[in-house]
Amino acid sequence: MEIWINPQCSKCRAATKLLDEAGVEYTVRRYLEEPPTAEELAEVLDRLGLEPWDIARLKEPVAAELGLAGWPRDTAARERWIKTLTEHPILIQRPIITADDGRAVVGRSEESVRSVLPE
């Protein structure tokens, strides 16, 4: 299991606390320091069943600078979104948890984190 976090984020700290309490082994990826590649992000999006605009943090200043809220949200624009998220990882919603069994979630709630715990 891997979790992409920003240590400054309260949702990330809550998610890692839940993982610790559950006793699961996981790897922490500080995605601002080690941004995902376009391929990694595309794979995680596929596992999440989401599109890049679904995990974009549109309230970040860089999102406003780029005019992200007005970008098209269609198949033709998908690569542009992915490229931008990898170039500006602060725009990626967090935490993202990928389980060894293929499941993945944006772990912003206790329920979503628990949904990927091993049974």
LOGUPA-744354 format. One line per 2 residues: number of its first residue (from 1); their letters; for each residue x, y, z of N, C-alpha, C, O. Coordinates in nm, 2 decimals, padded with zeros to 4 digits, always signed. Layout:
% residues N
NUM) A) X,Y,Z,X,Y,Z,X,Y,Z,X,Y,Z ~ ...;
% end
This chain:
% residues 119
1) ME) +00.08,-00.12,+00.00,+00.00,+00.00,+00.00,+00.09,+00.12,+00.00,+00.19,+00.13,+00.07 ~ +00.05,+00.22,-00.08,+00.12,+00.35,-00.08,+00.02,+00.46,-00.06,-00.09,+00.46,-00.10;
3) IW) +00.07,+00.57,+00.01,-00.01,+00.69,+00.03,+00.07,+00.81,-00.01,+00.18,+00.83,+00.03 ~ +00.00,+00.89,-00.10,+00.07,+01.01,-00.14,+00.02,+01.12,-00.05,-00.10,+01.15,-00.03;
5) IN) +00.11,+01.19,+00.02,+00.08,+01.29,+00.12,+00.15,+01.42,+00.10,+00.26,+01.43,+00.04 ~ +00.10,+01.52,+00.17,+00.16,+01.64,+00.20,+00.16,+01.65,+00.35,+00.05,+01.66,+00.41;
7) PQ) +00.28,+01.64,+00.42,+00.28,+01.64,+00.56,+00.21,+01.75,+00.63,+00.17,+01.74,+00.75 ~ +00.19,+01.86,+00.56,+00.12,+01.98,+00.62,-00.03,+01.97,+00.62,-00.10,+02.05,+00.68;
9) CS) -00.08,+01.87,+00.55,-00.22,+01.85,+00.53,-00.29,+01.77,+00.64,-00.24,+01.66,+00.67 ~ -00.39,+01.82,+00.70,-00.46,+01.75,+00.82,-00.52,+01.62,+00.77,-00.53,+01.53,+00.85;
11) KC) -00.58,+01.62,+00.65,-00.64,+01.50,+00.60,-00.54,+01.39,+00.58,-00.57,+01.27,+00.60 ~ -00.42,+01.43,+00.54,-00.31,+01.33,+00.52,-00.27,+01.27,+00.65,-00.25,+01.15,+00.67;
13) RA) -00.25,+01.36,+00.75,-00.22,+01.31,+00.88,-00.32,+01.22,+00.94,-00.29,+01.12,+01.00 ~ -00.45,+01.25,+00.92,-00.56,+01.17,+00.97,-00.56,+01.03,+00.90,-00.58,+00.93,+00.96;
15) AT) -00.53,+01.03,+00.77,-00.53,+00.91,+00.70,-00.41,+00.82,+00.74,-00.43,+00.70,+00.76 ~ -00.29,+00.87,+00.76,-00.18,+00.79,+00.81,-00.21,+00.74,+00.95,-00.16,+00.63,+00.98;
17) KL) -00.27,+00.82,+01.03,-00.31,+00.78,+01.17,-00.40,+00.65,+01.16,-00.38,+00.56,+01.23 ~ -00.50,+00.66,+01.07,-00.59,+00.55,+01.06,-00.52,+00.42,+01.01,-00.54,+00.31,+01.05;
19) LD) -00.43,+00.44,+00.91,-00.35,+00.33,+00.86,-00.26,+00.27,+00.97,-00.25,+00.15,+00.99 ~ -00.20,+00.36,+01.05,-00.12,+00.31,+01.17,-00.20,+00.23,+01.27,-00.16,+00.13,+01.31;
21) EA) -00.32,+00.29,+01.30,-00.41,+00.22,+01.40,-00.45,+00.08,+01.35,-00.48,-00.01,+01.42 ~ -00.47,+00.07,+01.21,-00.51,-00.05,+01.15,-00.40,-00.15,+01.14,-00.42,-00.27,+01.12;
23) GV) -00.27,-00.11,+01.17,-00.16,-00.20,+01.17,-00.12,-00.24,+01.03,-00.05,-00.34,+01.01 ~ -00.15,-00.16,+00.93,-00.11,-00.20,+00.79,+00.02,-00.14,+00.76,+00.06,-00.04,+00.81;
25) EY) +00.09,-00.21,+00.67,+00.22,-00.16,+00.62,+00.20,-00.08,+00.50,+00.12,-00.11,+00.41 ~ +00.26,+00.04,+00.49,+00.25,+00.12,+00.38,+00.37,+00.20,+00.35,+00.45,+00.22,+00.44;
27) TV) +00.38,+00.26,+00.23,+00.49,+00.34,+00.20,+00.44,+00.48,+00.18,+00.33,+00.50,+00.12 ~ +00.51,+00.58,+00.23,+00.47,+00.72,+00.22,+00.54,+00.78,+00.10,+00.66,+00.77,+00.09;
29) RR) +00.47,+00.85,+00.02,+00.53,+00.92,-00.09,+00.49,+01.07,-00.07,+00.37,+01.11,-00.08 ~ +00.59,+01.15,-00.04,+00.56,+01.30,-00.03,+00.56,+01.35,-00.18,+00.67,+01.39,-00.23;
31) YL) +00.44,+01.35,-00.23,+00.43,+01.38,-00.38,+00.47,+01.52,-00.42,+00.49,+01.54,-00.54 ~ +00.48,+01.61,-00.33,+00.53,+01.74,-00.36,+00.68,+01.74,-00.39,+00.73,+01.81,-00.47;
33) EE) +00.75,+01.65,-00.31,+00.89,+01.64,-00.33,+00.93,+01.54,-00.44,+01.03,+01.55,-00.50 ~ +00.84,+01.44,-00.45,+00.86,+01.33,-00.55,+00.73,+01.32,-00.64,+00.66,+01.23,-00.62;
35) PP) +00.71,+01.42,-00.73,+00.59,+01.42,-00.81,+00.58,+01.29,-00.89,+00.68,+01.23,-00.94 ~ +00.45,+01.25,-00.91,+00.43,+01.13,-01.00,+00.46,+01.17,-01.15,+00.45,+01.28,-01.19;
37) TA) +00.51,+01.07,-01.22,+00.52,+01.09,-01.36,+00.38,+01.09,-01.43,+00.28,+01.05,-01.36 ~ +00.38,+01.13,-01.55,+00.25,+01.13,-01.62,+00.19,+00.99,-01.63,+00.07,+00.97,-01.61;
39) EE) +00.28,+00.89,-01.65,+00.24,+00.75,-01.65,+00.18,+00.70,-01.52,+00.08,+00.63,-01.51 ~ +00.25,+00.74,-01.41,+00.21,+00.70,-01.28,+00.07,+00.76,-01.25,-00.02,+00.70,-01.19;
41) LA) +00.06,+00.89,-01.28,-00.07,+00.96,-01.25,-00.18,+00.90,-01.33,-00.29,+00.88,-01.28 ~ -00.16,+00.87,-01.46,-00.26,+00.81,-01.54,-00.30,+00.67,-01.49,-00.42,+00.64,-01.49;
43) EV) -00.21,+00.59,-01.44,-00.24,+00.46,-01.38,-00.32,+00.48,-01.25,-00.42,+00.41,-01.23 ~ -00.28,+00.57,-01.17,-00.36,+00.60,-01.04,-00.50,+00.64,-01.08,-00.60,+00.60,-01.01;
45) LD) -00.51,+00.73,-01.18,-00.65,+00.78,-01.22,-00.73,+00.66,-01.26,-00.85,+00.65,-01.23 ~ -00.67,+00.57,-01.34,-00.75,+00.45,-01.39,-00.79,+00.37,-01.27,-00.91,+00.32,-01.26;
47) RL) -00.70,+00.35,-01.17,-00.74,+00.27,-01.05,-00.85,+00.34,-00.97,-00.93,+00.28,-00.91 ~ -00.84,+00.48,-00.97,-00.94,+00.55,-00.89,-01.08,+00.56,-00.97,-01.18,+00.58,-00.91;
49) GL) -01.07,+00.54,-01.10,-01.19,+00.55,-01.18,-01.23,+00.70,-01.20,-01.35,+00.73,-01.21 ~ -01.13,+00.78,-01.20,-01.15,+00.93,-01.21,-01.07,+00.99,-01.32,-00.98,+00.92,-01.38;
51) EP) -01.10,+01.11,-01.35,-01.03,+01.19,-01.45,-00.94,+01.29,-01.38,-00.97,+01.32,-01.26 ~ -00.84,+01.34,-01.45,-00.75,+01.44,-01.38,-00.82,+01.56,-01.32,-00.79,+01.61,-01.21;
53) WD) -00.92,+01.61,-01.39,-01.00,+01.72,-01.34,-01.08,+01.69,-01.21,-01.11,+01.78,-01.13 ~ -01.10,+01.56,-01.19,-01.17,+01.52,-01.07,-01.08,+01.53,-00.94,-01.14,+01.54,-00.83;
55) IA) -00.95,+01.52,-00.96,-00.86,+01.53,-00.85,-00.78,+01.66,-00.84,-00.69,+01.67,-00.76 ~ -00.82,+01.76,-00.92,-00.75,+01.88,-00.93,-00.80,+01.98,-00.81,-00.92,+01.99,-00.79;
57) RL) -00.70,+02.04,-00.75,-00.73,+02.14,-00.64,-00.74,+02.27,-00.71,-00.64,+02.34,-00.73 ~ -00.87,+02.31,-00.74,-00.89,+02.43,-00.82,-00.88,+02.56,-00.74,-00.87,+02.67,-00.79;
59) KE) -00.87,+02.55,-00.60,-00.86,+02.67,-00.52,-00.71,+02.71,-00.49,-00.69,+02.81,-00.43 ~ -00.62,+02.63,-00.54,-00.48,+02.67,-00.53,-00.44,+02.79,-00.62,-00.50,+02.80,-00.73;
61) PV) -00.36,+02.88,-00.57,-00.32,+03.00,-00.65,-00.28,+02.96,-00.79,-00.31,+03.03,-00.89 ~ -00.20,+02.86,-00.81,-00.15,+02.82,-00.94,-00.26,+02.78,-01.03,-00.25,+02.80,-01.15;
63) AA) -00.37,+02.72,-00.98,-00.48,+02.69,-01.06,-00.55,+02.81,-01.12,-00.59,+02.81,-01.23 ~ -00.56,+02.91,-01.03,-00.61,+03.04,-01.08,-00.52,+03.10,-01.19,-00.57,+03.15,-01.29;
65) EL) -00.39,+03.10,-01.16,-00.30,+03.15,-01.26,-00.31,+03.09,-01.40,-00.30,+03.15,-01.50 ~ -00.33,+02.95,-01.39,-00.34,+02.88,-01.52,-00.48,+02.88,-01.58,-00.50,+02.84,-01.69;
67) GL) -00.58,+02.93,-01.50,-00.72,+02.94,-01.55,-00.78,+02.80,-01.56,-00.86,+02.77,-01.64 ~ -00.73,+02.71,-01.47,-00.77,+02.57,-01.47,-00.92,+02.54,-01.47,-00.97,+02.45,-01.53;
69) AG) -00.99,+02.62,-01.39,-01.14,+02.60,-01.38,-01.21,+02.61,-01.51,-01.31,+02.56,-01.53 ~ -01.15,+02.69,-01.61,-01.21,+02.70,-01.74,-01.16,+02.60,-01.85,-01.21,+02.61,-01.96;
71) WP) -01.07,+02.52,-01.81,-01.02,+02.42,-01.91,-01.13,+02.32,-01.95,-01.21,+02.28,-01.86 ~ -01.12,+02.27,-02.07,-01.22,+02.17,-02.11,-01.19,+02.04,-02.03,-01.08,+02.01,-01.99;
73) RD) -01.30,+01.97,-02.01,-01.30,+01.84,-01.93,-01.35,+01.73,-02.02,-01.46,+01.68,-02.01 ~ -01.26,+01.69,-02.12,-01.30,+01.59,-02.21,-01.18,+01.51,-02.25,-01.06,+01.54,-02.21;
75) TA) -01.20,+01.40,-02.32,-01.09,+01.31,-02.36,-00.97,+01.38,-02.43,-00.86,+01.35,-02.40 ~ -01.00,+01.48,-02.51,-00.90,+01.55,-02.58,-00.81,+01.63,-02.49,-00.69,+01.65,-02.52;
77) AR) -00.86,+01.68,-02.38,-00.79,+01.76,-02.28,-00.72,+01.68,-02.17,-00.64,+01.74,-02.09 ~ -00.75,+01.55,-02.17,-00.70,+01.47,-02.06,-00.54,+01.48,-02.04,-00.49,+01.49,-01.93;
79) ER) -00.47,+01.46,-02.15,-00.32,+01.46,-02.14,-00.27,+01.60,-02.09,-00.18,+01.60,-02.02 ~ -00.34,+01.71,-02.13,-00.30,+01.84,-02.09,-00.32,+01.85,-01.94,-00.23,+01.91,-01.87;
81) WI) -00.43,+01.80,-01.89,-00.45,+01.80,-01.74,-00.35,+01.72,-01.67,-00.29,+01.77,-01.57 ~ -00.32,+01.60,-01.72,-00.22,+01.51,-01.65,-00.08,+01.58,-01.65,-00.02,+01.58,-01.55;
83) KT) -00.04,+01.64,-01.76,+00.09,+01.70,-01.77,+00.09,+01.82,-01.67,+00.19,+01.84,-01.60 ~ -00.01,+01.90,-01.66,-00.02,+02.01,-01.57,-00.01,+01.96,-01.42,+00.06,+02.02,-01.34;
85) LT) -00.08,+01.86,-01.39,-00.08,+01.81,-01.25,+00.06,+01.75,-01.21,+00.10,+01.77,-01.10 ~ +00.13,+01.69,-01.31,+00.26,+01.64,-01.28,+00.36,+01.76,-01.27,+00.46,+01.75,-01.19;
87) EH) +00.34,+01.86,-01.34,+00.43,+01.98,-01.34,+00.40,+02.07,-01.21,+00.49,+02.14,-01.16 ~ +00.28,+02.06,-01.16,+00.24,+02.14,-01.04,+00.17,+02.04,-00.95,+00.04,+02.05,-00.93;
89) PI) +00.24,+01.96,-00.88,+00.18,+01.85,-00.80,+00.09,+01.91,-00.68,+00.01,+01.84,-00.63 ~ +00.11,+02.04,-00.65,+00.03,+02.10,-00.54,-00.12,+02.09,-00.59,-00.21,+02.11,-00.50;
91) LI) -00.14,+02.08,-00.71,-00.28,+02.07,-00.77,-00.35,+01.94,-00.75,-00.47,+01.93,-00.77 ~ -00.27,+01.84,-00.71,-00.33,+01.70,-00.69,-00.40,+01.69,-00.56,-00.34,+01.72,-00.45;
93) QR) -00.52,+01.65,-00.56,-00.59,+01.62,-00.43,-00.52,+01.52,-00.35,-00.45,+01.43,-00.40 ~ -00.53,+01.53,-00.22,-00.46,+01.44,-00.13,-00.54,+01.40,-00.01,-00.64,+01.47,+00.02;
95) PI) -00.51,+01.30,+00.06,-00.41,+01.19,+00.02,-00.47,+01.09,-00.08,-00.59,+01.07,-00.08 ~ -00.39,+01.04,-00.16,-00.43,+00.93,-00.25,-00.36,+00.80,-00.19,-00.24,+00.79,-00.17;
97) IT) -00.45,+00.70,-00.18,-00.40,+00.57,-00.13,-00.42,+00.46,-00.23,-00.53,+00.45,-00.29 ~ -00.31,+00.39,-00.26,-00.32,+00.28,-00.36,-00.29,+00.15,-00.28,-00.19,+00.14,-00.22;
99) AD) -00.39,+00.06,-00.29,-00.37,-00.07,-00.21,-00.31,-00.17,-00.31,-00.32,-00.16,-00.43 ~ -00.24,-00.27,-00.24,-00.18,-00.37,-00.32,-00.27,-00.45,-00.41,-00.23,-00.51,-00.51;
101) DG) -00.40,-00.46,-00.37,-00.49,-00.54,-00.44,-00.56,-00.46,-00.56,-00.65,-00.52,-00.63 ~ -00.51,-00.34,-00.59,-00.56,-00.27,-00.71,-00.65,-00.16,-00.67,-00.68,-00.07,-00.76;
103) RA) -00.71,-00.16,-00.55,-00.80,-00.06,-00.51,-00.73,+00.07,-00.49,-00.61,+00.07,-00.45 ~ -00.80,+00.19,-00.51,-00.74,+00.32,-00.48,-00.85,+00.41,-00.44,-00.96,+00.40,-00.48;
105) VV) -00.81,+00.51,-00.35,-00.91,+00.61,-00.31,-00.84,+00.74,-00.28,-00.72,+00.75,-00.26 ~ -00.92,+00.85,-00.29,-00.87,+00.98,-00.24,-00.92,+00.97,-00.10,-01.04,+00.98,-00.07;
107) GR) -00.83,+00.96,+00.00,-00.86,+00.93,+00.14,-00.89,+01.05,+00.22,-00.83,+01.08,+00.32 ~ -00.99,+01.13,+00.18,-01.02,+01.25,+00.25,-01.12,+01.23,+00.36,-01.15,+01.32,+00.45;
109) SE) -01.18,+01.11,+00.37,-01.27,+01.08,+00.48,-01.22,+00.95,+00.55,-01.15,+00.87,+00.48 ~ -01.27,+00.93,+00.67,-01.23,+00.80,+00.74,-01.29,+00.68,+00.66,-01.22,+00.58,+00.65;
111) ES) -01.41,+00.70,+00.61,-01.47,+00.59,+00.53,-01.39,+00.55,+00.41,-01.37,+00.43,+00.38 ~ -01.34,+00.65,+00.34,-01.26,+00.62,+00.22,-01.13,+00.55,+00.25,-01.09,+00.45,+00.18;
113) VR) -01.07,+00.59,+00.36,-00.94,+00.52,+00.40,-00.97,+00.38,+00.44,-00.90,+00.29,+00.40 ~ -01.08,+00.36,+00.52,-01.11,+00.23,+00.57,-01.15,+00.14,+00.45,-01.14,+00.01,+00.46;
115) SV) -01.20,+00.19,+00.34,-01.25,+00.11,+00.23,-01.13,+00.04,+00.16,-01.16,-00.06,+00.09 ~ -01.01,+00.08,+00.18,-00.89,+00.01,+00.12,-00.81,-00.07,+00.22,-00.71,-00.13,+00.18;
117) LP) -00.86,-00.08,+00.34,-00.78,-00.16,+00.44,-00.80,-00.31,+00.40,-00.91,-00.35,+00.36 ~ -00.70,-00.39,+00.43,-00.71,-00.53,+00.40,-00.82,-00.59,+00.50,-00.84,-00.54,+00.61;
119) E) -00.89,-00.69,+00.44,-01.00,-00.75,+00.53,-00.94,-00.86,+00.61,-01.02,-00.92,+00.69;
% end
